[in-house]
Amino acid sequence: MIDQVEQTKQMVREAMIEEGITSKTLIRLGKMAEDVLQDKSLYPKFSQAIIDSDLAEEEDVSKSIDYQLVGVVATLGEMARQMIASGEIEG
């Protein structure tokens, strides 16, 4: 379990460094992903936000709900929140 947490933290750091995404953007996208799980009609808005933030290319994002993508982004957003709270990254 600890290895998974560290891997997720590394994914957060990589998204911030390699993709130039802020922790606030990760948290916002994570919240959008959580919202998609509650209301599937929000997926098009979520997928466009993923593309706009340069986390994925348009051709890489499925038109139908990609639950793996939604789950990963929700996890990254939550991990970013936790890392801010613990002082590991800046908010």
N, C-alpha and C positions, 0 to 999 in steps of 0.2 A: 504494500500500500504506500509506503514512504517513497519507493521508487516512482510510482505513478504521480505522486504529488510533485516530486522534483522534476519529472518529465514535463508536467503541466506548467510548472513555474518557468522552465526553460522555454517552453512554447510561448509563454507570455513575453519573456525577455526578447526572444527572436522576433516576434511580431512587432515589438516596439522598436528594435534596432534595425532589423533588415527591411521591414515594411514602412518604418517611420510612423507607426500608429501610436497614438498617445494612450495612456492608461484610461483616460476618460472615454476615448472612443471604444476601447475594448469593453469597458463597463456598459456603455450605451448599446453596443451591438449584442452583448450578453443579455441585457434586459429585453432587447427586441426578440432574441432567440427564445427566451422564457415566455414572452407574450405569444409567439407563434405556437408554442406547445399548448397554450390555452385557447387560441383562436387561429385556426389554420388559414383563414382568409388574409392574415397579415404576412404570409410567406413572400408574396411578390415584393412588398415594401422592404422586408428583411433582406431578401436576396439582392435587391438593388443597392441597399446600403453596404452589403458585403463587397459588391463590385465597386461602388463609389469609393470605398475606403482602401481599395487595392489589395484586399485580402485574397481576392480571387478574380479571375478573368471571366467575362460574361459567358464564354463558351464552356467554362468549367462548372457553372452553376446550373443545376437542374431546374427545369420549369415546374416540375412537380416537387412536392416537399421532400427534401433530402434530410432525413432525420439525423443522419450521422453529422452533417454539417451543422445543423441546429444544435445538437448536443455538444459538439466540440466548442462552438462559439459561446454557448451558455456557460460551459465549464471555464473557458478562458476568461470570460467576464467576471465570474465569481472568484476565480483565482486572483485576478487583478485587484479586486476589492480587498481580498484577504492580504495580499502582498502590500497594499497601501497601508492597511491597518497595522501590519507588523513592521512597517518602515523599510521593507525590502525594495520598494520602488516609490517614486514620488507620484502623488495624485495630481 
